[in-house]
Amino acid sequence: MNRLDALNQEFLELLIEHDLLKPLIHKELTKELIKNVEIEQEVLIQIKSSIMKKEGLKDDEAFDSWLLKSNLNKEKFFEKITYPMKINKYSLENFGHMTNTRFLKRKEDLDLVTYSLIRVQDRFLAQELYFQILEDESKFGELASKYSDGEEKTTKGIVGPVPVTQGHPVLQDKLKKSQIGMLNTPILIGNTWAIIKLESKQDSTLNDEMELLLAKEIFNESINKKVNEIIKKLIKEKTLIE
């Protein structure tokens, strides 16, 4: 993080003004933390082979020329391509032991749901559509395609599977309380009337994918905490006004 010491007061103020200081420190701190993470040599060979095949490069000379045209050297290329891999490995190695506790606390939020949705601006139209669906639920997709104002218009009203926490808090609460197959009366979400029907629910499990997701989540929280501490220190040292 020594490079941050080179920032003068004027430049720091400029970064703060344009909301660039926090992402800059986040990136610098992340690079510092993962710099000693090793990626297996065979993985690097596979990456290089995949790139060469994709770009139609026949030999190492062609690969070096391709790097030159991309304004990269081998070191920078592999640093860039392995950056997310190193974050994943660092997260699992340092925070993997904390994922089980977090999973148990957040299990309900991590469950996946699929639901049907129609959103319209007019309350009376929402009520009319609700009663039409109530009489014949097979019309839901047809009516969504015709009347819905949201992206679900292109999917015949189907949304998901997505985490139950995705979307407006009112929608989240309604989905958590709904029974599968239950058609809800129109509810106001923001300035839009929504008709919702929970189609299915998939309980989350602590598999490898979920463990990585939670480990990275904890990693980012740890980074953000340190970033805020560094910003406060910089502001104090450079006598900036908070």
C-alpha beads as a LAMMPS data file, in Angstrom:
LAMMPS data file: protein, C-alpha beads

242 atoms
241 bonds

1 atom types
1 bond types

-500.0 500.0 xlo xhi
-500.0 500.0 ylo yhi
-500.0 500.0 zlo zhi

Masses

1 110.0

Atoms # bond

1 1 1 0.000 0.000 0.000
2 1 1 3.073 2.260 -0.097
3 1 1 1.974 3.690 -3.441
4 1 1 -0.896 5.472 -1.706
5 1 1 1.615 7.518 0.276
6 1 1 2.584 9.241 -2.972
7 1 1 -0.884 10.780 -3.309
8 1 1 -0.896 14.469 -2.462
9 1 1 -3.810 16.343 -0.928
10 1 1 -5.066 17.794 -4.207
11 1 1 -5.169 14.404 -5.937
12 1 1 -6.841 12.765 -2.936
13 1 1 -9.535 15.446 -2.992
14 1 1 -10.049 14.803 -6.701
15 1 1 -10.432 11.047 -6.129
16 1 1 -12.904 11.648 -3.298
17 1 1 -14.893 14.123 -5.395
18 1 1 -15.363 11.532 -8.155
19 1 1 -15.920 8.554 -5.791
20 1 1 -12.730 6.889 -7.015
21 1 1 -10.719 6.685 -3.797
22 1 1 -12.565 3.726 -2.291
23 1 1 -12.402 1.462 -5.394
24 1 1 -8.728 2.411 -5.866
25 1 1 -7.806 1.409 -2.317
26 1 1 -9.983 -1.714 -2.585
27 1 1 -8.060 -2.829 -5.671
28 1 1 -4.657 -2.006 -4.188
29 1 1 -5.421 -3.787 -0.925
30 1 1 -6.771 -6.839 -2.748
31 1 1 -3.638 -7.052 -4.910
32 1 1 -1.477 -6.803 -1.800
33 1 1 -3.352 -9.593 -0.020
34 1 1 -3.319 -12.060 -2.915
35 1 1 0.190 -11.373 -4.219
36 1 1 1.599 -14.518 -2.604
37 1 1 -1.231 -16.824 -3.684
38 1 1 0.158 -19.484 -5.997
39 1 1 -1.760 -20.926 -8.952
40 1 1 -0.690 -24.425 -9.996
41 1 1 1.589 -24.553 -13.037
42 1 1 -0.670 -27.010 -14.829
43 1 1 -3.544 -24.545 -14.519
44 1 1 -1.410 -21.821 -16.118
45 1 1 -0.481 -24.190 -18.942
46 1 1 -4.166 -24.975 -19.512
47 1 1 -5.018 -21.264 -19.594
48 1 1 -2.284 -20.562 -22.140
49 1 1 -3.350 -23.534 -24.274
50 1 1 -6.978 -22.407 -24.196
51 1 1 -6.054 -18.862 -25.266
52 1 1 -3.838 -20.119 -28.072
53 1 1 -6.606 -22.360 -29.365
54 1 1 -9.198 -19.595 -29.150
55 1 1 -6.959 -17.060 -30.937
56 1 1 -5.604 -19.564 -33.482
57 1 1 -2.008 -19.273 -32.281
58 1 1 0.183 -22.164 -33.455
59 1 1 3.309 -21.768 -31.299
60 1 1 5.000 -19.763 -28.526
61 1 1 6.294 -17.215 -31.015
62 1 1 2.752 -16.503 -32.194
63 1 1 1.630 -16.281 -28.569
64 1 1 4.367 -13.743 -27.781
65 1 1 3.359 -11.679 -30.820
66 1 1 -0.264 -11.770 -29.711
67 1 1 0.755 -10.528 -26.258
68 1 1 2.765 -7.708 -27.830
69 1 1 -0.219 -6.594 -29.918
70 1 1 -2.323 -6.626 -26.746
71 1 1 0.241 -4.433 -24.977
72 1 1 0.967 -7.202 -22.458
73 1 1 3.928 -9.276 -21.384
74 1 1 3.635 -12.797 -19.977
75 1 1 3.827 -11.623 -16.386
76 1 1 1.066 -9.027 -16.789
77 1 1 -1.046 -11.422 -18.844
78 1 1 -1.029 -14.178 -16.232
79 1 1 -1.446 -11.640 -13.431
80 1 1 -4.607 -10.352 -15.087
81 1 1 -6.032 -13.746 -16.065
82 1 1 -5.422 -15.330 -12.637
83 1 1 -6.616 -12.342 -10.579
84 1 1 -10.132 -13.736 -9.903
85 1 1 -8.708 -17.226 -9.369
86 1 1 -6.367 -15.905 -6.673
87 1 1 -9.239 -14.101 -4.955
88 1 1 -11.229 -17.339 -4.911
89 1 1 -8.310 -19.316 -3.493
90 1 1 -7.449 -16.671 -0.894
91 1 1 -11.095 -16.412 0.186
92 1 1 -11.468 -20.157 0.682
93 1 1 -8.134 -20.532 2.471
94 1 1 -8.745 -17.645 4.870
95 1 1 -12.513 -17.551 5.303
96 1 1 -13.712 -21.001 4.286
97 1 1 -13.921 -22.067 7.936
98 1 1 -16.499 -19.308 8.558
99 1 1 -18.917 -20.241 5.793
100 1 1 -20.919 -22.858 7.679
101 1 1 -21.938 -20.399 10.396
102 1 1 -22.863 -17.756 7.857
103 1 1 -24.824 -20.272 5.803
104 1 1 -26.924 -21.302 8.798
105 1 1 -27.676 -17.642 9.574
106 1 1 -28.609 -16.758 5.995
107 1 1 -30.041 -19.997 4.664
108 1 1 -33.527 -18.590 4.116
109 1 1 -32.107 -15.648 2.143
110 1 1 -30.018 -17.985 -0.014
111 1 1 -32.926 -20.191 -1.081
112 1 1 -33.849 -19.924 -4.769
113 1 1 -37.365 -19.162 -5.944
114 1 1 -39.162 -19.182 -9.255
115 1 1 -42.310 -17.114 -9.524
116 1 1 -44.753 -15.630 -11.986
117 1 1 -45.068 -11.852 -12.014
118 1 1 -47.142 -9.165 -13.673
119 1 1 -46.454 -5.488 -12.989
120 1 1 -48.750 -2.668 -14.117
121 1 1 -49.210 0.971 -13.140
122 1 1 -53.011 0.920 -12.975
123 1 1 -54.619 -0.540 -9.842
124 1 1 -57.896 -1.389 -11.556
125 1 1 -56.115 -3.145 -14.424
126 1 1 -54.179 -5.179 -11.858
127 1 1 -57.433 -6.238 -10.184
128 1 1 -59.006 -7.142 -13.528
129 1 1 -55.989 -9.264 -14.507
130 1 1 -55.983 -10.930 -11.093
131 1 1 -59.586 -12.071 -11.478
132 1 1 -58.928 -13.314 -15.023
133 1 1 -56.036 -15.440 -13.754
134 1 1 -58.105 -16.613 -10.803
135 1 1 -60.667 -18.003 -13.259
136 1 1 -58.026 -19.559 -15.519
137 1 1 -54.428 -19.693 -14.215
138 1 1 -53.155 -20.802 -17.616
139 1 1 -53.703 -17.200 -18.759
140 1 1 -50.938 -15.846 -16.490
141 1 1 -48.194 -16.095 -19.116
142 1 1 -50.408 -14.716 -21.875
143 1 1 -51.493 -11.728 -19.768
144 1 1 -47.938 -11.057 -18.585
145 1 1 -46.701 -10.931 -22.175
146 1 1 -49.473 -8.536 -23.115
147 1 1 -49.712 -6.204 -20.121
148 1 1 -46.678 -6.400 -17.831
149 1 1 -44.389 -3.371 -17.657
150 1 1 -41.302 -5.236 -16.449
151 1 1 -38.696 -7.508 -18.007
152 1 1 -40.897 -10.500 -17.195
153 1 1 -42.988 -9.404 -20.191
154 1 1 -40.523 -11.278 -22.433
155 1 1 -40.570 -14.485 -20.343
156 1 1 -44.352 -14.869 -20.043
157 1 1 -44.139 -13.629 -16.485
158 1 1 -41.600 -16.183 -15.260
159 1 1 -38.801 -14.910 -13.002
160 1 1 -36.042 -17.161 -11.700
161 1 1 -34.720 -19.210 -10.287
162 1 1 -33.236 -16.313 -8.294
163 1 1 -32.275 -15.767 -4.631
164 1 1 -35.312 -14.867 -2.577
165 1 1 -33.493 -11.683 -1.474
166 1 1 -33.303 -10.344 -5.025
167 1 1 -35.725 -7.522 -5.628
168 1 1 -37.788 -5.054 -3.602
169 1 1 -38.153 -5.782 0.166
170 1 1 -41.948 -5.959 -0.208
171 1 1 -41.531 -8.608 -2.922
172 1 1 -39.064 -10.544 -0.776
173 1 1 -41.457 -10.575 2.163
174 1 1 -44.373 -11.719 0.006
175 1 1 -42.364 -14.558 -1.550
176 1 1 -41.154 -15.753 1.863
177 1 1 -44.742 -15.912 3.134
178 1 1 -46.300 -17.425 -0.008
179 1 1 -47.212 -21.059 -0.519
180 1 1 -46.187 -22.746 -3.771
181 1 1 -48.966 -22.321 -6.325
182 1 1 -50.591 -19.517 -4.368
183 1 1 -51.885 -16.563 -6.403
184 1 1 -51.522 -13.353 -4.406
185 1 1 -53.911 -10.439 -4.703
186 1 1 -52.326 -7.344 -6.293
187 1 1 -49.897 -5.526 -3.988
188 1 1 -48.308 -2.112 -4.326
189 1 1 -44.523 -2.222 -4.740
190 1 1 -43.152 1.287 -5.085
191 1 1 -45.473 2.871 -7.632
192 1 1 -46.329 -0.401 -9.387
193 1 1 -49.078 -2.936 -8.771
194 1 1 -47.813 -6.511 -8.821
195 1 1 -49.531 -9.881 -9.135
196 1 1 -47.309 -12.666 -7.816
197 1 1 -47.540 -16.444 -7.826
198 1 1 -44.795 -18.576 -6.271
199 1 1 -44.059 -21.432 -8.676
200 1 1 -41.265 -23.313 -6.892
201 1 1 -38.700 -23.049 -4.150
202 1 1 -35.277 -24.661 -4.084
203 1 1 -33.613 -25.007 -0.690
204 1 1 -30.003 -23.862 -0.672
205 1 1 -27.235 -26.276 0.302
206 1 1 -23.685 -25.655 1.422
207 1 1 -22.008 -27.138 -1.646
208 1 1 -18.675 -26.050 -3.129
209 1 1 -20.287 -23.237 -5.118
210 1 1 -22.107 -21.873 -2.065
211 1 1 -18.992 -22.150 0.102
212 1 1 -17.024 -20.063 -2.411
213 1 1 -19.828 -17.492 -2.658
214 1 1 -19.956 -17.028 1.106
215 1 1 -16.164 -17.047 1.521
216 1 1 -15.867 -14.241 -1.071
217 1 1 -18.668 -12.366 0.653
218 1 1 -16.781 -12.477 3.962
219 1 1 -13.551 -11.550 2.166
220 1 1 -15.170 -8.461 0.639
221 1 1 -16.591 -7.404 3.987
222 1 1 -13.113 -7.709 5.491
223 1 1 -11.615 -5.677 2.635
224 1 1 -14.259 -2.947 2.905
225 1 1 -13.631 -2.587 6.629
226 1 1 -9.899 -2.142 6.033
227 1 1 -10.556 0.251 3.132
228 1 1 -12.636 2.515 5.383
229 1 1 -9.882 2.498 7.998
230 1 1 -7.258 3.432 5.389
231 1 1 -9.407 6.265 4.034
232 1 1 -9.856 7.721 7.514
233 1 1 -6.115 7.513 8.083
234 1 1 -5.330 9.193 4.751
235 1 1 -7.792 11.980 5.424
236 1 1 -6.230 12.566 8.831
237 1 1 -2.669 12.473 7.530
238 1 1 -3.376 14.758 4.592
239 1 1 -5.485 17.096 6.756
240 1 1 -8.501 16.698 4.478
241 1 1 -11.988 17.597 5.587
242 1 1 -14.308 14.601 5.993

Bonds

1 1 1 2
2 1 2 3
3 1 3 4
4 1 4 5
5 1 5 6
6 1 6 7
7 1 7 8
8 1 8 9
9 1 9 10
10 1 10 11
11 1 11 12
12 1 12 13
13 1 13 14
14 1 14 15
15 1 15 16
16 1 16 17
17 1 17 18
18 1 18 19
19 1 19 20
20 1 20 21
21 1 21 22
22 1 22 23
23 1 23 24
24 1 24 25
25 1 25 26
26 1 26 27
27 1 27 28
28 1 28 29
29 1 29 30
30 1 30 31
31 1 31 32
32 1 32 33
33 1 33 34
34 1 34 35
35 1 35 36
36 1 36 37
37 1 37 38
38 1 38 39
39 1 39 40
40 1 40 41
41 1 41 42
42 1 42 43
43 1 43 44
44 1 44 45
45 1 45 46
46 1 46 47
47 1 47 48
48 1 48 49
49 1 49 50
50 1 50 51
51 1 51 52
52 1 52 53
53 1 53 54
54 1 54 55
55 1 55 56
56 1 56 57
57 1 57 58
58 1 58 59
59 1 59 60
60 1 60 61
61 1 61 62
62 1 62 63
63 1 63 64
64 1 64 65
65 1 65 66
66 1 66 67
67 1 67 68
68 1 68 69
69 1 69 70
70 1 70 71
71 1 71 72
72 1 72 73
73 1 73 74
74 1 74 75
75 1 75 76
76 1 76 77
77 1 77 78
78 1 78 79
79 1 79 80
80 1 80 81
81 1 81 82
82 1 82 83
83 1 83 84
84 1 84 85
85 1 85 86
86 1 86 87
87 1 87 88
88 1 88 89
89 1 89 90
90 1 90 91
91 1 91 92
92 1 92 93
93 1 93 94
94 1 94 95
95 1 95 96
96 1 96 97
97 1 97 98
98 1 98 99
99 1 99 100
100 1 100 101
101 1 101 102
102 1 102 103
103 1 103 104
104 1 104 105
105 1 105 106
106 1 106 107
107 1 107 108
108 1 108 109
109 1 109 110
110 1 110 111
111 1 111 112
112 1 112 113
113 1 113 114
114 1 114 115
115 1 115 116
116 1 116 117
117 1 117 118
118 1 118 119
119 1 119 120
120 1 120 121
121 1 121 122
122 1 122 123
123 1 123 124
124 1 124 125
125 1 125 126
126 1 126 127
127 1 127 128
128 1 128 129
129 1 129 130
130 1 130 131
131 1 131 132
132 1 132 133
133 1 133 134
134 1 134 135
135 1 135 136
136 1 136 137
137 1 137 138
138 1 138 139
139 1 139 140
140 1 140 141
141 1 141 142
142 1 142 143
143 1 143 144
144 1 144 145
145 1 145 146
146 1 146 147
147 1 147 148
148 1 148 149
149 1 149 150
150 1 150 151
151 1 151 152
152 1 152 153
153 1 153 154
154 1 154 155
155 1 155 156
156 1 156 157
157 1 157 158
158 1 158 159
159 1 159 160
160 1 160 161
161 1 161 162
162 1 162 163
163 1 163 164
164 1 164 165
165 1 165 166
166 1 166 167
167 1 167 168
168 1 168 169
169 1 169 170
170 1 170 171
171 1 171 172
172 1 172 173
173 1 173 174
174 1 174 175
175 1 175 176
176 1 176 177
177 1 177 178
178 1 178 179
179 1 179 180
180 1 180 181
181 1 181 182
182 1 182 183
183 1 183 184
184 1 184 185
185 1 185 186
186 1 186 187
187 1 187 188
188 1 188 189
189 1 189 190
190 1 190 191
191 1 191 192
192 1 192 193
193 1 193 194
194 1 194 195
195 1 195 196
196 1 196 197
197 1 197 198
198 1 198 199
199 1 199 200
200 1 200 201
201 1 201 202
202 1 202 203
203 1 203 204
204 1 204 205
205 1 205 206
206 1 206 207
207 1 207 208
208 1 208 209
209 1 209 210
210 1 210 211
211 1 211 212
212 1 212 213
213 1 213 214
214 1 214 215
215 1 215 216
216 1 216 217
217 1 217 218
218 1 218 219
219 1 219 220
220 1 220 221
221 1 221 222
222 1 222 223
223 1 223 224
224 1 224 225
225 1 225 226
226 1 226 227
227 1 227 228
228 1 228 229
229 1 229 230
230 1 230 231
231 1 231 232
232 1 232 233
233 1 233 234
234 1 234 235
235 1 235 236
236 1 236 237
237 1 237 238
238 1 238 239
239 1 239 240
240 1 240 241
241 1 241 242
